[in-house]
Amino acid sequence: MVTLSVPDMNCAHCQASVESALKPHTSKLEVDLQGRKVHAESLTEVEKLLEALSDIGFPASVES
């Protein structure tokens, strides 16, 4: 499982957009709006998740 930091995700609409963008690339997805984090089991390379988020205006980074 990978944890992504999504600092610009700050409302329910943002959360829905993030979930929609990532669902095709994940087998399991948990979005923590309060913590502005996404926990995902990726079906592809992590870079694809970051790219999917960037494409919808939510730059993200991998948390260690």
C-alpha positions in Angstrom: 0.0 0.0 0.0 1.2 3.5 -0.8 0.4 6.7 0.9 0.1 9.9 -1.1 0.0 13.4 0.3 -2.6 15.6 -1.5 -2.3 19.0 0.1 -4.8 20.8 -2.1 -7.6 18.3 -1.3 -9.8 20.3 1.1 -13.5 19.6 0.5 -15.9 16.8 -0.3 -15.9 17.7 -3.9 -12.1 17.5 -4.0 -12.3 14.1 -2.3 -14.8 12.8 -4.9 -12.6 14.0 -7.7 -9.5 12.3 -6.3 -11.4 9.1 -5.7 -12.8 9.1 -9.3 -9.4 9.8 -10.8 -7.7 7.0 -8.8 -10.3 4.2 -8.8 -9.3 2.8 -12.2 -5.7 2.5 -11.0 -6.3 0.9 -7.6 -7.6 -2.3 -6.0 -8.2 -0.6 -2.7 -8.6 3.1 -2.0 -9.0 5.0 1.3 -9.2 8.8 1.2 -8.5 10.8 4.4 -9.8 14.3 3.8 -8.9 15.6 7.2 -5.3 14.4 6.8 -5.2 15.2 3.1 -3.9 11.8 2.3 -4.7 8.8 0.1 -3.9 5.2 1.0 -4.0 3.0 -2.1 -3.2 -0.4 -3.3 -2.0 0.4 -6.8 -2.7 -1.8 -9.8 0.0 0.2 -11.8 3.1 2.1 -11.1 2.8 4.8 -8.4 3.8 7.4 -11.1 0.5 6.7 -12.8 -1.4 7.6 -9.6 0.6 10.8 -9.3 -0.1 11.6 -13.0 -3.8 10.9 -12.6 -4.0 13.4 -9.7 -1.9 16.0 -11.5 -4.1 15.8 -14.5 -7.1 16.9 -12.4 -5.2 19.7 -10.7 -4.2 17.9 -7.5 -0.4 17.6 -7.4 0.6 14.9 -4.9 3.7 13.2 -3.5 4.5 9.9 -2.0 4.9 9.8 1.7 7.7 7.7 3.2 
